[in-house]
Amino acid sequence: MHDTESPHFNSSDELQTDSLAPAADQSPPRSIDAPQSEFRNPNSAIIGGHWVWGWFAALVGWSIVVGFYDLQGGAEFEPTDGWVAQTAREMEESGNWIIPVFSGEKRFQKSPGAYWVVMSVSKLLGRDIDKVVARLPNAVFGVLLVITIFWFTRRIAGDRSAVFAGFAAASSVMILYWSHRGASDLGVTTLMTISLATLFVGSVLESPGWKQVSLWMIGYLAAGCAMLYKMPMPLVCVGLPALLYVLIRWRWGIFANRWHLVGLLLFLLPWVPWASAVYFTEPTALLKWRVEFWDRFTGDLPNVEFQKGLKYYFFYLPVLLLYTLPYSLSIPQSLVRGFRREAGVNREGMWFVLIWVVALFLFFTASTGKEQRYLLPVIPPMLVLLGIELSHLFDPA
């Protein structure tokens, strides 16, 4: 059952409820995912319409070049990269794919998804785990993230904004830097972005039917894979924006469909078996998880206690500017534009993206334990807003 409380939007963003039928002398309204050239908006130029797939092909090609270029070179491994690569190497050598081991010590406070992916790449390529093998998953995730940003922006704002958002993402510091890292952060960010994007489009923009259900299932499964990749981040980074959107926009009817129960099972399937196996075989599992997750948030973890000072509440502002370079100066205007009613832009989509950005930024700011990489889940929705703003900034009309 589709969210019957949710209005559908035509191309000029006017409300059309299910109870209203078009007059006999009027043509039915276009869907929000009609080509941008069909929107009555002069800024489409040669970027929208039939040209969009040419731009998309160029975007994917550019993303592949950026992500896969010189994986052997570049910056040396940082500690977080080494943790993934070395843990995967030791798990592969021991033959134990359940309990992560680093330098001979059990490291099950981290879920094993990132290690499994690196080990699988090693076996697929038939080579030992090295820089290339450890970095290759992030190169792939970088391309998938750019595609997801393009697709999601196109659904809420049309072709032109999607092209700008996609190229802004593909040329951002986030993709340029993290596609050549070995840490798990870009992977979990990509999976969580896929989850939120598909869940929103399925719930609000897609009509009832198999496409809606398919988007929901993809969203739940992606969130479950993200839990396996780096638990428990998706509980907050997917759950918080989604629940706040439902609460603020009063969309409780979204949950009336029983397919969400199937989706919940898909969410649990990737990670619960591993977590259960560790829980029943390792007596200290719950203690380690509490220390790693809760104590890091509250500041009770000894190595983050120093981050309780006032200055750390501003820690992520320069990080946001850094990862969105070279488009950072447009962040203020992109946030302002998010509150405006724009022709050809779905208002519910803009509300969702704004909630997504603000909720996660405030959550990470409130957490005592802070690292630059923790902010990655905020960057994709910020790039969506930047893409929409850039499409207006460079409007030739």
N, C-alpha and C positions, 0 to 999 in steps of 0.2 A: 504494500500500500504506500503510495507516494505521500509525501507530506502535504495533506490537503489544506493545511493552513498557509502553505507557501505559495505566493503568487508566481505565475510565470512571467517572463519578461520578453517583450518584443525588442526589435532592434533599436528603437528609440527610448528604451528603458521605461515604457509606460506600463502600468499595472494591468494585468488581464487575468481575472479570476476564472475558475473553472465554470462558474455559473453564468458567465457572460459569453455570448456567441457573437461573432462578427455580423454586422448588418449585411443584408443581401447584396448591396452594391459595393461592398468592401471586400478586398482580398484578405485572406488570413494573415496574421502577423508572422514575420520571419522569426526563426529561432535565433537565439543568441550566438549560436556557432555558425551562422551564415557567414560567408566571406565578408571581410571588412568593406569590400567595394560595394556590397549591397546596402551597407549602412549609409544613411544620408549624412555623410561626413566627408568634407572635402579633403581630409588629410590622407585618404587612402593612396592616392597617386599610383605609382607602379609597384608598391609594396604589397597591396592587398589583392583580393580577387584571385585570378588564375596564376598570378606571379608568385603566390605565397609558397607553392611547393618547390619552386626553384630556389627561393630564399631558404627554405627548410633544408633542401639538399646541401646547399652551400654551408649552412649552419652545422649540419652533422659532419660534413667533411672537415670544416675548420676545427670542430671540437675533437675529432679523432686526431688531427695533426697536433693540436695543443696537448691532448692527454697522453699520447703515446710517443711523443718526440723525446729521444735520448733518455729513456728510463734508466739506462746504466750510469749516466752522468748526473750532473746537477749537484745539489747540496748533499752532504753526507747525512747518514741516518741520525736522527735525534733519538733520545731514550725511548719515547713511545713507539717509534718505528722498530727499534731493536726488540722491544718486548713482544711485538707481534711476530716478527720474523724468527727470533730465537725460540719462542714458545712453540711455534708451529714446527720448527726443526726438531725440537726435543720430543714433541708428541709423535711426529712421523717416525723418528728413530726408535721410540719405545713401542710403537704400535698401539698405544692407548689413545683413542680419540675422545675419550670422555673427560678425563681429568687433565686440564692444562698444567704443564710443568715448565718452570723457568729457572734455569741454573740449578736444577735438581730439586727445587722446592715446588710444592703444589701451589697453583695460582688460580683456584676455582672461584675467586671473588669476581673474576671476569668470565662472561659467557663465551663459548668457544667459536662462535660463528666466523669471526675474522680469521682465526687460526685454521679452521676447516677450509675456508676459501683458498687461503695461501697454500695449504697442503694439496688441495685439489688441483690448483694451477701447476704446482710442482710435478704432480703425477701426469697431468695432461701434456705438459711440455717435455717430460722426461728429463728434467734437469734439477739439480739441487736447489734448495731455497737460497736465493741470493737477492740482491737489490731489485733486479728485474722482476723476479717472481713475486716478491713482497709488494712491489709498487703496481704491478699489472692490475690487480682488482680495483684500485682507486682510479686508474686510467679509465677503466670501463664504467665505474660508477660516475665519474665526471661527465662522460658522454650521456649517460642515462639521466643525470640530473638536469643537464641543459635541455634535453628533449622534454622532460617533464615540465620544466618552467615554460617552455614554448607552448606545449599543449594546454596547460592550465591557463596561461594568460590568454590564449586564443579563445578558450571557452568563456572567459569572463569579459574580455575587452576587444576581441577581434584580431584580424590578421596583422595589421600594422603594429599594434602594441606587442603582439607575440614575437614578431621578428626582432623588434628592438630589445625586448626582454631576453630573448634567446642569445643574441649576440652580446648583450651586456653581461650575461652570465658566463658565456664562453670566453670572454676576454677579461673577466674580473680576476683580481688577485686570488680570490678563493679557489677558482678552478686552476689557474696557472700554478699555484703553489701546492694545493692539496692533491692534485692529480699525480704528483710525483712524490708523495709521502707514502709510508708503509703503515701508518696508524689506522685504526678502525673508524675514525670520526667521519670521514667523508662518506664511507659506506653506509653507516647508520643514518646520516643526514639524508642521503638519497632515498633510502627505504622509507623514512618517516615522511619525506616530502611526497613521495608517490602515494603513501597511505592517506595523508590529509587531502591531497588534490583529488584523488579518485572518490573518497568518501563524500567530499563536498559536492562535486559534480553529480555523482549518483543521487545524492539526497535532494538537491535543490534545483539543478539545471536539467537533469535527464527525466524524460517521461517514464511512467511505470512500464516495465517490460524487461526483457532479457538483458538489455544494455545496462539498465539501472542496477539490476542484480549483479551482473558481471563486475561493474565498477565497485560495488560494495565488497564483493568477495576479494577483488584485487587489493582493496584498501585494508581489509582485515588481515589478509595473508601477508601483505607488506609490513604491517605493524608487528605481526608475529615474527617474521624474519628479522626485523630490526631488534626485537627483544633477544633473539638468539645471537645477534651480532654484537649488541652492547646493552644488556639489561642494566637497570630498569628504565633507561632514558625514554623509551617510547610511552611509558605510562604517563609521563608528564608532557613530553613534547608532542604527542598525538592527542592524548586524553584531555589536557588542559585547554588548548585552543578549540577543540571540538565541543567540549561541554560548555565552555564559556559562550561560544556562538549560539548554541541551543538555548542557553539561559538568557542571554542578552536579547536575542532576536525572537525568543519565545517560540521555538520550533520543535516542541516536544513531540509533535505528530510524526516526526521523522522515525521515531523508535517504534511506531505501531506495526511495522512490517515484521513478520516472523522470520524473514530471511536474515535478520540481524542475529538471531540465535545460531544459525549456521555459520555466519561470519565470526561470531565469538569462538566457535569451535576451531575455525581456521586460524584465528589469532593465537589460540592456545597450543595448537598442534606443533609448531616448529620448536618451541622452547620449553614447554612443561615437561616433556619426557627427560630432557637433559637435567633440568633443575631438580626433578624428582629423584633421578639417579644419584646426583650429588648429595642431595639432602639425606637420603637413606644410607649412603655409604660413608659420608664424611660428617662426624659428630659436630665439627666446628663450623659447618657451612653457614648456618643462620647467623652466628656471631660475626663471621667474616663479612657477610653481606651487609649486616647492620653497620659495622665499622666503615666499610667501603662506601656505602651509599648514604645512610642517615647521618653518621658522624661527620662526613665530609660536608653535608649540607648545613648542619648546625654549627660546625666549627670545633666539635669535640675531637676531631682527628688532629693529632699533634702537629702534623706538617702543614696544616692550614690555619692554625690558631692566629698566626700573625696577620691574616687577612681580615680581621674583624674591625680594623680601623676605618674611619669615615672616608678616607680617600679611595678605598676599594669599592665604594658604591658607584664610583665613576669609572671603574676599571674597564667596562665594556664599551664605553663611548668611542675611544680611539680604535678599538678592535673593529667595531662596526664600520668606521670610516676606512680602516685599512683593507678589510676584506671586500668592500664594494668599490675600491679604486678601479678604474679612474673616474668613477661616476658619483663619488661620495658627496660632492657639492650639491647635487640634485636631491639629496635625501630630504631636507626640510620641505621643499616644494612638493616632492612626491607624497609625503605624508599629508600635507595640506590638501592636495588634489584628491586624496583618498576620501575626504569628507564631502567633496563636491558631487553634485549630480552631473554626470557627463554623458553626452549622447553616445550611444553605442557601447556603454560600459554597464555591466550588470551591477546594480547597487548591492545586492546581497553578496555577490562575489567580493566587492570592495570591502564590505563590512567584515567578511570572513578573513581576508588577508590582513586588514588592520588589526583585528583581534589576535590573529596568529603572531604577528610581529610584536605587538605590545605585550601580550601575555607572556611569551617566552623571554623577551628581554627583561621584564620585571622579575620573572622567576629566577633567571640566572644572576641577576643583580642581587636578589635577596639571599641567594645561596652564599654561604661563607667561602667555601672552596671555589676558587676561580682559576681558570686557565684560558688562554686565548681560544683554544680549540673547542671549548665548551659552547661557544656562541655560534658555531656553524649552523645549527638548525634555524637560526633567525635569518640567515642570509638569503636563502631561496625566496621566501615571501617578500623580502625587502627588494630583491631583484625584479620581482613581478611589478611592484609599485614603481620602481625606477624605469622599467620598460615602458609602462604607461606614460610616465612623465616625459621620458625622452622622445616618445612618439609625438608629443605635443611640442616639445622644445624645438624639434627639427621639422616641424610642420611647414611645408613650403607655401601653404595657402595663407 
